[in-house]
Amino acid sequence: MMEKELKDLKDEELMAIFVLNRDMDAFEVLLDRHKTPLFNYIKKLVGDFHKAEDLLQETFLKIIKNRLYFNGNSSFSTWTYSIATNLCKDEWRKNIVRQKELLGNGYPINGYPINEQPSPESSIIEKNIEEKINAIICLLPQKLRAVYVLASYEDFSYEMISEILNIPLGTVKSRMHNALKLTLRLIKKEGLANDLQ
């Protein structure tokens, strides 16, 4: 198929061509279509540009490796975001282990020596408004952050978020409510309310 014809196809059709024909052109179209929003999603979850790049690559490698498991029961986006979310969860677990090791060595959670910790206020003041918001989002607990980012930045419906995260719809709504409350509280606490008006 010609590249223009491939670009006119839906994600699921491209995936079928990729799976059945091992057509890398079809996969390239999927990659081009999803890499930027997926990278932004991962970056908001892990809060680190370079780690997000690595996890994006891992996500697409997993898609290639597990392509035969894509059955079309869910959309390609839902399947892809589920893979990315699970990789981010694995990264969070690794970070918890590393943080506990650092704590045992006299280092607090963020990895800075106790006497060299920058204050949260000075870090936030140095950033522009978008970076300030991202910093606040990174303060949300991982379960709330995943729901918040999927809903607010990726525009997924609560039903799709439920499928991506494999949690009940009521849990999605509850976590979103709690994420919004906590985000507003953090915005007020950091004195950003005026900057965001």
C-alpha positions as protocol buffer text, in pm:
chain_id: "A"
residue {
  index: 1
  type: MET
  ca { x: 0 y: 0 z: 0 }
}
residue {
  index: 2
  type: MET
  ca { x: 112 y: 355 z: -64 }
}
residue {
  index: 3
  type: GLU
  ca { x: 194 y: 576 z: 234 }
}
residue {
  index: 4
  type: LYS
  ca { x: -96 y: 816 z: 162 }
}
residue {
  index: 5
  type: GLU
  ca { x: -342 y: 527 z: 156 }
}
residue {
  index: 6
  type: LEU
  ca { x: -205 y: 399 z: 486 }
}
residue {
  index: 7
  type: LYS
  ca { x: -246 y: 740 z: 651 }
}
residue {
  index: 8
  type: ASP
  ca { x: -617 y: 734 z: 566 }
}
residue {
  index: 9
  type: LEU
  ca { x: -673 y: 409 z: 756 }
}
residue {
  index: 10
  type: LYS
  ca { x: -792 y: 376 z: 1116 }
}
residue {
  index: 11
  type: ASP
  ca { x: -548 y: 260 z: 1384 }
}
residue {
  index: 12
  type: GLU
  ca { x: -709 y: -83 z: 1407 }
}
residue {
  index: 13
  type: GLU
  ca { x: -684 y: -132 z: 1030 }
}
residue {
  index: 14
  type: LEU
  ca { x: -318 y: -35 z: 1035 }
}
residue {
  index: 15
  type: MET
  ca { x: -256 y: -276 z: 1320 }
}
residue {
  index: 16
  type: ALA
  ca { x: -425 y: -557 z: 1125 }
}
residue {
  index: 17
  type: ILE
  ca { x: -203 y: -487 z: 823 }
}
residue {
  index: 18
  type: PHE
  ca { x: 102 y: -480 z: 1048 }
}
residue {
  index: 19
  type: VAL
  ca { x: 9 y: -809 z: 1219 }
}
residue {
  index: 20
  type: LEU
  ca { x: -101 y: -998 z: 909 }
}
residue {
  index: 21
  type: ASN
  ca { x: 156 y: -872 z: 658 }
}
residue {
  index: 22
  type: ARG
  ca { x: 440 y: -764 z: 889 }
}
residue {
  index: 23
  type: ASP
  ca { x: 410 y: -432 z: 709 }
}
residue {
  index: 24
  type: MET
  ca { x: 648 y: -191 z: 882 }
}
residue {
  index: 25
  type: ASP
  ca { x: 508 y: 103 z: 682 }
}
residue {
  index: 26
  type: ALA
  ca { x: 174 y: 50 z: 858 }
}
residue {
  index: 27
  type: PHE
  ca { x: 352 y: 42 z: 1193 }
}
residue {
  index: 28
  type: GLU
  ca { x: 543 y: 362 z: 1105 }
}
residue {
  index: 29
  type: VAL
  ca { x: 212 y: 541 z: 1045 }
}
residue {
  index: 30
  type: LEU
  ca { x: 91 y: 423 z: 1388 }
}
residue {
  index: 31
  type: LEU
  ca { x: 417 y: 534 z: 1544 }
}
residue {
  index: 32
  type: ASP
  ca { x: 401 y: 880 z: 1385 }
}
residue {
  index: 33
  type: ARG
  ca { x: 38 y: 919 z: 1483 }
}
residue {
  index: 34
  type: HIS
  ca { x: 79 y: 827 z: 1850 }
}
residue {
  index: 35
  type: LYS
  ca { x: 437 y: 903 z: 1956 }
}
residue {
  index: 36
  type: THR
  ca { x: 388 y: 1266 z: 2061 }
}
residue {
  index: 37
  type: PRO
  ca { x: 68 y: 1232 z: 2268 }
}
residue {
  index: 38
  type: LEU
  ca { x: 194 y: 906 z: 2419 }
}
residue {
  index: 39
  type: PHE
  ca { x: 530 y: 1066 z: 2509 }
}
residue {
  index: 40
  type: ASN
  ca { x: 351 y: 1360 z: 2674 }
}
residue {
  index: 41
  type: TYR
  ca { x: 134 y: 1119 z: 2872 }
}
residue {
  index: 42
  type: ILE
  ca { x: 431 y: 914 z: 2992 }
}
residue {
  index: 43
  type: LYS
  ca { x: 631 y: 1228 z: 3078 }
}
residue {
  index: 44
  type: LYS
  ca { x: 348 y: 1357 z: 3293 }
}
residue {
  index: 45
  type: LEU
  ca { x: 329 y: 1023 z: 3474 }
}
residue {
  index: 46
  type: VAL
  ca { x: 700 y: 978 z: 3544 }
}
residue {
  index: 47
  type: GLY
  ca { x: 802 y: 1345 z: 3556 }
}
residue {
  index: 48
  type: ASP
  ca { x: 1133 y: 1290 z: 3376 }
}
residue {
  index: 49
  type: PHE
  ca { x: 1203 y: 1367 z: 3009 }
}
residue {
  index: 50
  type: HIS
  ca { x: 1476 y: 1108 z: 2954 }
}
residue {
  index: 51
  type: LYS
  ca { x: 1293 y: 834 z: 3143 }
}
residue {
  index: 52
  type: ALA
  ca { x: 982 y: 914 z: 2937 }
}
residue {
  index: 53
  type: GLU
  ca { x: 1183 y: 872 z: 2615 }
}
residue {
  index: 54
  type: ASP
  ca { x: 1301 y: 531 z: 2734 }
}
residue {
  index: 55
  type: LEU
  ca { x: 952 y: 423 z: 2835 }
}
residue {
  index: 56
  type: LEU
  ca { x: 809 y: 540 z: 2501 }
}
residue {
  index: 57
  type: GLN
  ca { x: 1060 y: 320 z: 2321 }
}
residue {
  index: 58
  type: GLU
  ca { x: 975 y: 30 z: 2552 }
}
residue {
  index: 59
  type: THR
  ca { x: 605 y: 83 z: 2481 }
}
residue {
  index: 60
  type: PHE
  ca { x: 652 y: 59 z: 2105 }
}
residue {
  index: 61
  type: LEU
  ca { x: 884 y: -240 z: 2142 }
}
residue {
  index: 62
  type: LYS
  ca { x: 617 y: -414 z: 2351 }
}
residue {
  index: 63
  type: ILE
  ca { x: 358 y: -335 z: 2084 }
}
residue {
  index: 64
  type: ILE
  ca { x: 579 y: -498 z: 1822 }
}
residue {
  index: 65
  type: LYS
  ca { x: 658 y: -796 z: 2044 }
}
residue {
  index: 66
  type: ASN
  ca { x: 296 y: -848 z: 2152 }
}
residue {
  index: 67
  type: ARG
  ca { x: 126 y: -755 z: 1824 }
}
residue {
  index: 68
  type: LEU
  ca { x: -38 y: -1098 z: 1798 }
}
residue {
  index: 69
  type: TYR
  ca { x: -222 y: -1032 z: 2126 }
}
residue {
  index: 70
  type: PHE
  ca { x: -402 y: -728 z: 1986 }
}
residue {
  index: 71
  type: ASN
  ca { x: -747 y: -869 z: 1915 }
}
residue {
  index: 72
  type: GLY
  ca { x: -941 y: -555 z: 1833 }
}
residue {
  index: 73
  type: ASN
  ca { x: -1177 y: -591 z: 2132 }
}
residue {
  index: 74
  type: SER
  ca { x: -1050 y: -252 z: 2248 }
}
residue {
  index: 75
  type: SER
  ca { x: -919 y: 37 z: 2043 }
}
residue {
  index: 76
  type: PHE
  ca { x: -551 y: 57 z: 1953 }
}
residue {
  index: 77
  type: SER
  ca { x: -522 y: 371 z: 2170 }
}
residue {
  index: 78
  type: THR
  ca { x: -668 y: 196 z: 2472 }
}
residue {
  index: 79
  type: TRP
  ca { x: -436 y: -102 z: 2426 }
}
residue {
  index: 80
  type: THR
  ca { x: -132 y: 123 z: 2376 }
}
residue {
  index: 81
  type: TYR
  ca { x: -205 y: 344 z: 2677 }
}
residue {
  index: 82
  type: SER
  ca { x: -255 y: 30 z: 2889 }
}
residue {
  index: 83
  type: ILE
  ca { x: 92 y: -91 z: 2790 }
}
residue {
  index: 84
  type: ALA
  ca { x: 245 y: 251 z: 2863 }
}
residue {
  index: 85
  type: THR
  ca { x: 64 y: 276 z: 3197 }
}
residue {
  index: 86
  type: ASN
  ca { x: 187 y: -66 z: 3306 }
}
residue {
  index: 87
  type: LEU
  ca { x: 544 y: 26 z: 3213 }
}
residue {
  index: 88
  type: CYS
  ca { x: 509 y: 346 z: 3418 }
}
residue {
  index: 89
  type: LYS
  ca { x: 377 y: 144 z: 3714 }
}
residue {
  index: 90
  type: ASP
  ca { x: 684 y: -81 z: 3688 }
}
residue {
  index: 91
  type: GLU
  ca { x: 903 y: 230 z: 3688 }
}
residue {
  index: 92
  type: TRP
  ca { x: 725 y: 365 z: 3998 }
}
residue {
  index: 93
  type: ARG
  ca { x: 787 y: 35 z: 4177 }
}
residue {
  index: 94
  type: LYS
  ca { x: 1157 y: 48 z: 4087 }
}
residue {
  index: 95
  type: ASN
  ca { x: 1172 y: 407 z: 4213 }
}
residue {
  index: 96
  type: ILE
  ca { x: 1018 y: 307 z: 4546 }
}
residue {
  index: 97
  type: VAL
  ca { x: 1290 y: 45 z: 4593 }
}
residue {
  index: 98
  type: ARG
  ca { x: 1561 y: 299 z: 4496 }
}
residue {
  index: 99
  type: GLN
  ca { x: 1409 y: 561 z: 4728 }
}
residue {
  index: 100
  type: LYS
  ca { x: 1409 y: 317 z: 5021 }
}
residue {
  index: 101
  type: GLU
  ca { x: 1774 y: 241 z: 4949 }
}
residue {
  index: 102
  type: LEU
  ca { x: 1853 y: 614 z: 4941 }
}
residue {
  index: 103
  type: LEU
  ca { x: 1665 y: 668 z: 5267 }
}
residue {
  index: 104
  type: GLY
  ca { x: 1883 y: 402 z: 5426 }
}
residue {
  index: 105
  type: ASN
  ca { x: 2190 y: 601 z: 5313 }
}
residue {
  index: 106
  type: GLY
  ca { x: 2076 y: 930 z: 5468 }
}
residue {
  index: 107
  type: TYR
  ca { x: 1901 y: 1055 z: 5154 }
}
residue {
  index: 108
  type: PRO
  ca { x: 1538 y: 1161 z: 5145 }
}
residue {
  index: 109
  type: ILE
  ca { x: 1284 y: 1052 z: 4882 }
}
residue {
  index: 110
  type: ASN
  ca { x: 1394 y: 1290 z: 4604 }
}
residue {
  index: 111
  type: GLY
  ca { x: 1755 y: 1172 z: 4614 }
}
residue {
  index: 112
  type: TYR
  ca { x: 1916 y: 1497 z: 4737 }
}
residue {
  index: 113
  type: PRO
  ca { x: 2133 y: 1483 z: 5047 }
}
residue {
  index: 114
  type: ILE
  ca { x: 1936 y: 1608 z: 5348 }
}
residue {
  index: 115
  type: ASN
  ca { x: 2135 y: 1933 z: 5380 }
}
residue {
  index: 116
  type: GLU
  ca { x: 2116 y: 2009 z: 5004 }
}
residue {
  index: 117
  type: GLN
  ca { x: 1743 y: 1981 z: 4943 }
}
residue {
  index: 118
  type: PRO
  ca { x: 1603 y: 2266 z: 4736 }
}
residue {
  index: 119
  type: SER
  ca { x: 1284 y: 2410 z: 4879 }
}
residue {
  index: 120
  type: PRO
  ca { x: 970 y: 2326 z: 4681 }
}
residue {
  index: 121
  type: GLU
  ca { x: 891 y: 2698 z: 4661 }
}
residue {
  index: 122
  type: SER
  ca { x: 1224 y: 2793 z: 4499 }
}
residue {
  index: 123
  type: SER
  ca { x: 1195 y: 2510 z: 4244 }
}
residue {
  index: 124
  type: ILE
  ca { x: 844 y: 2613 z: 4140 }
}
residue {
  index: 125
  type: ILE
  ca { x: 922 y: 2986 z: 4120 }
}
residue {
  index: 126
  type: GLU
  ca { x: 1198 y: 2918 z: 3864 }
}
residue {
  index: 127
  type: LYS
  ca { x: 962 y: 2744 z: 3623 }
}
residue {
  index: 128
  type: ASN
  ca { x: 706 y: 2885 z: 3383 }
}
residue {
  index: 129
  type: ILE
  ca { x: 335 y: 2822 z: 3438 }
}
residue {
  index: 130
  type: GLU
  ca { x: 321 y: 2498 z: 3236 }
}
residue {
  index: 131
  type: GLU
  ca { x: 618 y: 2359 z: 3426 }
}
residue {
  index: 132
  type: LYS
  ca { x: 453 y: 2464 z: 3751 }
}
residue {
  index: 133
  type: ILE
  ca { x: 141 y: 2270 z: 3663 }
}
residue {
  index: 134
  type: ASN
  ca { x: 347 y: 1966 z: 3561 }
}
residue {
  index: 135
  type: ALA
  ca { x: 534 y: 1983 z: 3890 }
}
residue {
  index: 136
  type: ILE
  ca { x: 204 y: 1982 z: 4078 }
}
residue {
  index: 137
  type: ILE
  ca { x: 75 y: 1690 z: 3873 }
}
residue {
  index: 138
  type: CYS
  ca { x: 389 y: 1496 z: 3963 }
}
residue {
  index: 139
  type: LEU
  ca { x: 302 y: 1544 z: 4331 }
}
residue {
  index: 140
  type: LEU
  ca { x: -24 y: 1354 z: 4289 }
}
residue {
  index: 141
  type: PRO
  ca { x: -18 y: 991 z: 4403 }
}
residue {
  index: 142
  type: GLN
  ca { x: 36 y: 763 z: 4102 }
}
residue {
  index: 143
  type: LYS
  ca { x: -320 y: 624 z: 4098 }
}
residue {
  index: 144
  type: LEU
  ca { x: -472 y: 972 z: 4093 }
}
residue {
  index: 145
  type: ARG
  ca { x: -213 y: 1103 z: 3848 }
}
residue {
  index: 146
  type: ALA
  ca { x: -283 y: 833 z: 3588 }
}
residue {
  index: 147
  type: VAL
  ca { x: -658 y: 908 z: 3588 }
}
residue {
  index: 148
  type: TYR
  ca { x: -603 y: 1284 z: 3589 }
}
residue {
  index: 149
  type: VAL
  ca { x: -358 y: 1282 z: 3298 }
}
residue {
  index: 150
  type: LEU
  ca { x: -568 y: 1042 z: 3088 }
}
residue {
  index: 151
  type: ALA
  ca { x: -880 y: 1254 z: 3140 }
}
residue {
  index: 152
  type: SER
  ca { x: -737 y: 1606 z: 3136 }
}
residue {
  index: 153
  type: TYR
  ca { x: -454 y: 1580 z: 2886 }
}
residue {
  index: 154
  type: GLU
  ca { x: -540 y: 1282 z: 2668 }
}
residue {
  index: 155
  type: ASP
  ca { x: -918 y: 1347 z: 2662 }
}
residue {
  index: 156
  type: PHE
  ca { x: -1009 y: 983 z: 2723 }
}
residue {
  index: 157
  type: SER
  ca { x: -1361 y: 915 z: 2847 }
}
residue {
  index: 158
  type: TYR
  ca { x: -1403 y: 767 z: 3193 }
}
residue {
  index: 159
  type: GLU
  ca { x: -1512 y: 442 z: 3027 }
}
residue {
  index: 160
  type: MET
  ca { x: -1188 y: 424 z: 2827 }
}
residue {
  index: 161
  type: ILE
  ca { x: -982 y: 511 z: 3136 }
}
residue {
  index: 162
  type: SER
  ca { x: -1157 y: 229 z: 3318 }
}
residue {
  index: 163
  type: GLU
  ca { x: -1049 y: -8 z: 3042 }
}
residue {
  index: 164
  type: ILE
  ca { x: -692 y: 126 z: 3019 }
}
residue {
  index: 165
  type: LEU
  ca { x: -629 y: 105 z: 3393 }
}
residue {
  index: 166
  type: ASN
  ca { x: -843 y: -207 z: 3441 }
}
residue {
  index: 167
  type: ILE
  ca { x: -1044 y: -52 z: 3726 }
}
residue {
  index: 168
  type: PRO
  ca { x: -1420 y: -4 z: 3775 }
}
residue {
  index: 169
  type: LEU
  ca { x: -1587 y: 307 z: 3632 }
}
residue {
  index: 170
  type: GLY
  ca { x: -1685 y: 423 z: 3982 }
}
residue {
  index: 171
  type: THR
  ca { x: -1320 y: 407 z: 4088 }
}
residue {
  index: 172
  type: VAL
  ca { x: -1221 y: 622 z: 3790 }
}
residue {
  index: 173
  type: LYS
  ca { x: -1476 y: 887 z: 3888 }
}
residue {
  index: 174
  type: SER
  ca { x: -1372 y: 876 z: 4252 }
}
residue {
  index: 175
  type: ARG
  ca { x: -1002 y: 907 z: 4168 }
}
residue {
  index: 176
  type: MET
  ca { x: -1067 y: 1194 z: 3928 }
}
residue {
  index: 177
  type: HIS
  ca { x: -1267 y: 1376 z: 4195 }
}
residue {
  index: 178
  type: ASN
  ca { x: -986 y: 1325 z: 4448 }
}
residue {
  index: 179
  type: ALA
  ca { x: -720 y: 1426 z: 4192 }
}
residue {
  index: 180
  type: LEU
  ca { x: -902 y: 1753 z: 4117 }
}
residue {
  index: 181
  type: LYS
  ca { x: -944 y: 1832 z: 4487 }
}
residue {
  index: 182
  type: LEU
  ca { x: -579 y: 1760 z: 4562 }
}
residue {
  index: 183
  type: THR
  ca { x: -458 y: 1955 z: 4256 }
}
residue {
  index: 184
  type: LEU
  ca { x: -657 y: 2261 z: 4364 }
}
residue {
  index: 185
  type: ARG
  ca { x: -526 y: 2228 z: 4719 }
}
residue {
  index: 186
  type: LEU
  ca { x: -165 y: 2205 z: 4591 }
}
residue {
  index: 187
  type: ILE
  ca { x: -217 y: 2504 z: 4359 }
}
residue {
  index: 188
  type: LYS
  ca { x: -337 y: 2711 z: 4655 }
}
residue {
  index: 189
  type: LYS
  ca { x: -62 y: 2579 z: 4882 }
}
residue {
  index: 190
  type: GLU
  ca { x: 208 y: 2673 z: 4632 }
}
residue {
  index: 191
  type: GLY
  ca { x: 55 y: 3018 z: 4579 }
}
residue {
  index: 192
  type: LEU
  ca { x: -14 y: 2960 z: 4210 }
}
residue {
  index: 193
  type: ALA
  ca { x: -383 y: 3047 z: 4207 }
}
residue {
  index: 194
  type: ASN
  ca { x: -317 y: 3402 z: 4086 }
}
residue {
  index: 195
  type: ASP
  ca { x: -71 y: 3285 z: 3817 }
}
residue {
  index: 196
  type: LEU
  ca { x: -331 y: 3053 z: 3669 }
}
residue {
  index: 197
  type: GLN
  ca { x: -616 y: 3302 z: 3645 }
}
